[in-house]
Amino acid sequence: MAQQDLIEIKFRLADGTDIGPKKYSSATTVLALKETIIAEWPKEKETVPKTVNDVKLISAGKILENTRTLAESGLSVGELPGVVITMHVVLRPPLPDKSSGNPLRPSIINIL
């Protein structure tokens, strides 16, 4: 892997803490990045993603697609040497537990 094919990325969480920075190949998929984020997620955080579907990655205002590589996602490779790209991590809100009922289910109220 050539040095110019590497992109240095850090992941910014909602509370302002970071994961990384770390260097990735331009051929790395967004899905692989999400797997790395889940593996390196700080254990002391209250909310922890369980699957890659719980994580959204945002770069330059765009939500990145799982199947695309960093190069396909438009990240500049080698244009600015020594620059760390910050991606923002957004977690999908946890879904209600089916066994405890669905708190989002609409209720019908009759008013007499």
Beta strands, then each sheet from edge to edge (+ up, - down):
strand 1: 6-12
strand 2: 18-25
strand 3: 55-59
strand 4: 62-63
strand 5: 84-91
sheet 1: 2+ 1- 5- 3+ 4-
end
